[in-house]
Amino acid sequence: MTFQSWLLFVALSLLPALSPGPGVMLAISNTLRFGRTATLVSAAGNALGLVLIGYAAAFGFGAVMAASALAFTVLKLIGAAYLIYLGIKIWRDRSSLQVHDKGPAAPRSQGRLFAQGLFVSVTNPKAMLVITALFPQFLPHDGFTPGLATILSLTYAALCYANHAAIAYAGDTLRRFLLSPNRLTFVRRMLGTLFVGFGTALAAASR
């Protein structure tokens, strides 16, 4: 892969990497609830999931998913159920996203945060669509190339991680904004609705 081709890949990946999706919503949620470190841990799980999807795409995951109705249905329903569960939990739990003057709440275990980021990533419809559509344009047609698949996967994962890290480091600004109970309720319900919306859209998606 030439440097010019890599730059083109970066340019084409920037918009989907920065655009809102389940991973970004999770980053915002964890930043407000648990603080910067927790978001960076969950973002690492999200990045690993993107690398896995990238390798799967390079191996022909997109073709398999397009051909197998059962595989597509199982994966989308698992992802949809989890996203809807997160949305309902954020909407109903008044302690979620709770902002205090003293700072974020004590975070859950790092392993759980990492696993949550990983699961949201590998069931993220946006990530699957972007990667399975974009990666083949930069992969050779004569077979799987591990080195090139690694470059593409790590590049896209790094762009998404940088976006989540920016959200994490903006946590103090977000927290000051949300010290108002009315603003906090609005954001909590908006995030909950978005999670449910993403989950519903995924469940209704067709091949």
C-alpha positions in Angstrom: 0.0 0.0 0.0 1.5 3.4 -1.0 1.5 6.3 1.3 -0.9 8.2 -1.0 -3.3 5.3 -0.9 -3.1 5.3 2.9 -3.8 9.0 3.1 -6.9 8.5 0.8 -8.1 5.7 3.2 -7.6 8.1 6.2 -9.6 10.8 4.4 -12.4 8.5 3.5 -12.5 7.1 7.1 -12.6 10.4 9.0 -16.3 11.1 8.6 -17.6 7.7 9.6 -15.0 7.6 12.5 -16.2 10.9 13.8 -19.9 10.6 13.2 -22.3 9.6 16.0 -23.0 6.0 16.5 -23.3 3.5 19.4 -19.6 3.7 20.2 -19.6 7.5 20.4 -22.8 7.4 22.6 -21.1 4.9 24.9 -18.0 7.1 25.1 -20.2 10.1 26.1 -22.1 8.0 28.7 -19.0 6.6 30.3 -17.3 10.0 30.4 -20.2 11.6 32.2 -20.7 8.7 34.6 -17.2 7.4 35.4 -14.7 9.9 34.0 -11.8 10.0 31.6 -10.0 6.8 32.5 -13.1 4.7 32.2 -13.8 6.1 28.7 -10.3 5.4 27.6 -10.6 1.8 28.7 -13.9 1.2 27.0 -12.5 3.0 23.9 -9.7 0.4 23.9 -12.3 -2.4 23.8 -14.1 -0.6 21.0 -10.9 -0.3 19.0 -10.1 -4.0 19.4 -13.6 -4.8 18.1 -13.0 -2.6 15.1 -9.7 -4.5 14.4 -11.5 -7.8 14.6 -14.2 -6.6 12.2 -11.5 -5.3 9.9 -9.8 -8.7 9.8 -13.1 -10.4 9.3 -13.8 -8.1 6.4 -10.4 -8.9 4.9 -11.2 -12.6 5.2 -14.5 -12.2 3.4 -16.8 -11.5 6.3 -18.9 -9.1 4.2 -19.6 -11.8 1.6 -20.4 -14.4 4.2 -22.9 -12.0 6.0 -24.5 -11.1 2.7 -24.9 -14.8 1.7 -26.1 -16.1 5.1 -29.5 -14.9 6.3 -29.1 -16.8 9.6 -25.7 -15.3 10.4 -26.9 -11.8 9.6 -30.1 -12.2 11.6 -28.4 -13.7 14.7 -25.8 -11.0 14.9 -28.1 -8.1 14.3 -30.6 -9.3 16.9 -28.0 -9.8 19.6 -26.6 -6.3 18.9 -30.0 -4.7 18.7 -31.1 -6.3 22.0 -28.0 -5.0 23.8 -28.3 -1.5 22.5 -32.0 -1.3 23.4 -31.1 -2.6 26.9 -28.5 0.1 27.4 -30.9 2.8 26.2 -33.7 1.7 28.5 -31.3 1.5 31.4 -30.0 5.0 30.8 -33.5 6.4 30.4 -35.0 4.8 33.5 -32.0 4.9 35.9 -31.9 8.4 37.3 -28.5 7.8 38.8 -27.1 7.1 35.4 -25.0 10.1 34.1 -25.3 11.6 37.6 -23.0 14.5 37.8 -21.6 15.8 41.1 -19.5 18.8 42.0 -16.9 16.4 43.4 -16.4 14.6 40.1 -17.4 11.4 38.4 -18.7 8.3 40.3 -16.4 5.4 41.1 -16.0 3.5 37.9 -17.0 -0.2 37.4 -14.2 -2.7 36.8 -11.9 -2.0 33.9 -12.5 -5.5 32.6 -16.2 -4.8 32.4 -15.7 -1.5 30.8 -13.4 -3.0 28.2 -15.8 -5.9 27.5 -18.7 -3.4 27.1 -16.8 -1.4 24.6 -15.8 -4.5 22.7 -19.3 -5.9 22.6 -20.8 -2.6 21.4 -18.2 -2.4 18.7 -18.5 -5.9 17.2 -22.3 -5.5 17.1 -22.2 -2.0 15.8 -24.1 -1.8 12.5 -22.3 1.4 11.4 -18.9 -0.1 11.9 -19.8 -3.3 10.1 -21.3 -1.4 7.1 -18.4 1.1 6.9 -15.6 -1.5 7.2 -17.2 -4.1 4.8 -17.8 -1.3 2.3 -14.6 0.6 2.6 -11.9 -2.0 3.2 -12.4 -4.1 0.0 -11.6 -1.0 -2.1 -8.1 -1.1 -0.7 -7.5 -4.8 -0.5 -6.1 -6.9 -3.4 -8.5 -9.2 -5.2 -6.1 -12.2 -5.2 -6.4 -13.2 -1.6 -6.0 -12.2 2.1 -3.0 -10.0 2.9 -2.3 -9.9 6.6 0.0 -6.9 6.5 -2.5 -4.7 4.6 -5.4 -5.9 6.7 -3.5 -4.9 9.8 -2.7 -1.4 8.5 -6.3 -0.7 7.5 -7.8 -2.1 10.7 -5.4 -0.3 13.0 -5.8 2.9 11.1 -9.6 2.9 11.4 -9.5 1.8 15.0 -7.0 4.5 15.9 -9.2 7.2 14.3 -12.2 6.0 16.3 -10.1 5.8 19.5 -8.9 9.3 19.0 -12.5 10.5 18.7 -13.4 8.8 21.9 -10.3 10.1 23.7 -11.3 13.7 22.7 -14.7 13.1 24.2 -13.0 11.7 27.4 -10.8 14.8 27.7 -13.8 17.1 27.2 -15.4 15.5 30.2 -14.9 18.4 32.6 -16.6 20.8 30.2 -19.5 18.4 29.7 -19.8 17.9 33.4 -19.9 21.6 34.2 -22.6 21.9 31.5 -24.7 19.1 33.1 -24.6 20.3 36.7 -28.1 21.6 35.9 -30.6 18.9 36.7 -32.8 19.8 33.7 -29.9 19.6 31.3 -28.8 16.3 32.8 -32.3 14.8 32.4 -32.5 16.0 28.8 -29.1 14.5 27.9 -29.9 11.2 29.8 -33.2 10.8 27.9 -31.6 11.9 24.6 -28.8 9.3 25.0 -31.3 6.6 26.0 -33.5 7.4 23.0 -30.5 7.3 20.7 -29.4 3.9 22.0 -32.9 2.5 21.6 -33.1 4.1 18.1 -29.8 2.5 17.0 -31.0 -0.9 18.4 -34.4 -0.6 16.7 -32.7 0.4 13.4 -30.4 -2.5 13.6 -33.2 -5.0 14.3 -35.1 -3.7 11.3 -32.1 -3.7 9.0 -32.2 -5.9 6.0 -29.3 -7.3 4.0 
